[in-house]
Amino acid sequence: MIDIDSVSVSFGDATVLDDVSLAVEPGTFLGLVGPNGAGKTTLLRTVSGALEPDAGTVSLDGDRLDGLGSKAASRRVAVVPQDTTVSFGFTARDVVAMGRTPHRGRFEPSSREDSRAVDEAFARVGAEHLADRRIDELSGGERQTVTIARALAQETPILLLDEPTASLDINHQVETLELVAALVADGKTVVAAIHDLSLAARYCDELALLADGDIVATGLPESVLTRERLAESFDARTVLRRDPVTESLGVTTLARQPEAVDRSVHLVGSGSTAARTLERLVGADASVTVGPVAPGDALAETADLLGVETIERYPHEPLDDVTLAAAREAVDRAAVVAVANPALVAGEDEVYELLEGRSPMVVVDGADGDQRTPDRAASRAETLRRRGETTDVRGVVDAVARARRLVEAADD
Ligand SMILES: Nc1ncnc2c1ncn2[C@@H]1O[C@H](COP(=O)(O)OP(=O)(O)OP(=O)(O)O)[C@@H](O)[C@H]1O
């Protein structure tokens, strides 16, 4: 059991941890997530005893860390640091054997027990083949594996890892976290700082979100990672969805748009061009409404993931009066109307009529527009284009911003 109680840490004038409390139950894999500079490493260093907090206490299984000697603390907590510094001239076996130091007297030679622990640690991480290699000649991933083996040779109930997957390729990321999860299944208590939120959600039992010097939320990954919290803590626009393969939460971060759109936009259209247009507009912080669109369409699904207000319609049927009225209201209310795939939109009389006389308009052309557009729809699409600006998806935020400035100039 790790009990962090009201811990505060400052460096000079900067308060990095401000009255942080967190309890980690035995046999739990807790992922520490949060933006760069949030204090994850600082918190891990406080738990390992490497850093003494300015205020508050850390207790391990009921014993205060500051009352344990450093050797006793090292028999309880092992650390895999972010920076697996190279110790020139040592073999991997020498490095792993260093994990045994807390178990030996000052001048005591290594024992049979030490050799067993080192062998077992190499076997556990599957790195026996590296034992006689020089540590400074190993790849970053191999060195990381050896550092984990060193921590295992320490035979502690608690393991702290600082960004264990940061320098690893995709296979090694998963292998490392599978190993850590297996160690937890064997009874270890693990706290790991992890930047990749999808991997953290997949492997950790619980997450603690650290931001602005405090723990903002703890609990099951699904309860900690919400769009609102990620917006607040990371200033990021994200899409959260359950991964169909792992069944864990997947987090996709939207590209940040350089220009914010601070007036409302109504988006009419369908298909992937419309969906990508929506993603860009939401990334630019625009207040967007969408529709009418049929459920199952790429636009409707993206709007659902992004939590965008959507006017839904029945597929393959004329628009009913209620849907038409809702769409008309949204079009009238918006500062700018964006139309994706204009020929498709113009092919439907009622939808086209909604847009009649409307300006300014931004027309977004995409590769998924219908090539077999009837002549009438094609000429109507041209009419829509003349009422505003035509762009591809990449240019949509700029085009909407220009259209917005037109509205503002007209308002003045
Ligand atoms: N020894 C130190 N002296 C001065 N400032 C420090 C020290 N260690 C950390 N800091 C500062 O404390 C803040 C938190 O750093 P920390 O490394 O704990 O963050 P982190 O969440 O691990 O970040 P990252 O995700 O970038 O690794 C940063 O602003 C950092 O510059």
The ligand as an SDF file (V2000), in Angstrom:
LIG
                    3D

 31 33  0  0  0  0  0  0  0  0999 V2000
   15.3320   19.4560   -9.7770 N   0  0  0  0  0  0  0  0  0  0  0  0
   14.5370   20.3940  -10.2510 C   0  0  0  0  0  0  0  0  0  0  0  0
   14.8400   21.7090  -10.1210 N   0  0  0  0  0  0  0  0  0  0  0  0
   14.0360   22.6740  -10.5930 C   0  0  0  0  0  0  0  0  0  0  0  0
   12.8670   22.4250  -11.2140 N   0  0  0  0  0  0  0  0  0  0  0  0
   12.5170   21.1520  -11.3770 C   0  0  0  0  0  0  0  0  0  0  0  0
   13.3110   20.0580  -10.9130 C   0  0  0  0  0  0  0  0  0  0  0  0
   12.6980   18.9040  -11.2190 N   0  0  0  0  0  0  0  0  0  0  0  0
   11.5610   19.2350  -11.8540 C   0  0  0  0  0  0  0  0  0  0  0  0
   11.4300   20.5710  -11.9460 N   0  0  0  0  0  0  0  0  0  0  0  0
   10.3140   21.3030  -12.5470 C   0  0  0  0  0  0  0  0  0  0  0  0
    9.1230   20.7850  -12.0010 O   0  0  0  0  0  0  0  0  0  0  0  0
    8.0980   20.6890  -12.9800 C   0  0  0  0  0  0  0  0  0  0  0  0
    7.5800   19.2670  -13.0270 C   0  0  0  0  0  0  0  0  0  0  0  0
    8.5740   18.4350  -13.5560 O   0  0  0  0  0  0  0  0  0  0  0  0
    8.3900   16.8620  -13.6880 P   0  0  0  0  0  0  0  0  0  0  0  0
    9.6050   16.3270  -14.3410 O   0  0  0  0  0  0  0  0  0  0  0  0
    7.9960   16.2980  -12.3840 O   0  0  0  0  0  0  0  0  0  0  0  0
    7.1320   16.8100  -14.6830 O   0  0  0  0  0  0  0  0  0  0  0  0
    6.5690   15.5860  -15.5190 P   0  0  0  0  0  0  0  0  0  0  0  0
    5.0810   15.5720  -15.3210 O   0  0  0  0  0  0  0  0  0  0  0  0
    7.2920   14.3360  -15.1920 O   0  0  0  0  0  0  0  0  0  0  0  0
    6.8980   16.0800  -16.9810 O   0  0  0  0  0  0  0  0  0  0  0  0
    7.1980   15.2640  -18.3520 P   0  0  0  0  0  0  0  0  0  0  0  0
    5.9040   14.6690  -18.7510 O   0  0  0  0  0  0  0  0  0  0  0  0
    7.6140   16.3700  -19.2710 O   0  0  0  0  0  0  0  0  0  0  0  0
    8.2800   14.2810  -18.0590 O   0  0  0  0  0  0  0  0  0  0  0  0
    8.7050   21.1840  -14.2690 C   0  0  0  0  0  0  0  0  0  0  0  0
    8.3250   22.5130  -14.4540 O   0  0  0  0  0  0  0  0  0  0  0  0
   10.1980   21.0530  -14.0390 C   0  0  0  0  0  0  0  0  0  0  0  0
   10.8870   22.0300  -14.7760 O   0  0  0  0  0  0  0  0  0  0  0  0
  1  2  1  0
  2  3  1  0
  2  7  2  0
  3  4  2  0
  4  5  1  0
  5  6  2  0
  6  7  1  0
  6 10  1  0
  7  8  1  0
  8  9  2  0
  9 10  1  0
 10 11  1  0
 11 12  1  0
 11 30  1  0
 12 13  1  0
 13 14  1  0
 13 28  1  0
 14 15  1  0
 15 16  1  0
 16 17  2  0
 16 18  1  0
 16 19  1  0
 19 20  1  0
 20 21  2  0
 20 22  1  0
 20 23  1  0
 23 24  1  0
 24 25  2  0
 24 26  1  0
 24 27  1  0
 28 29  1  0
 28 30  1  0
 30 31  1  0
M  END
$$$$
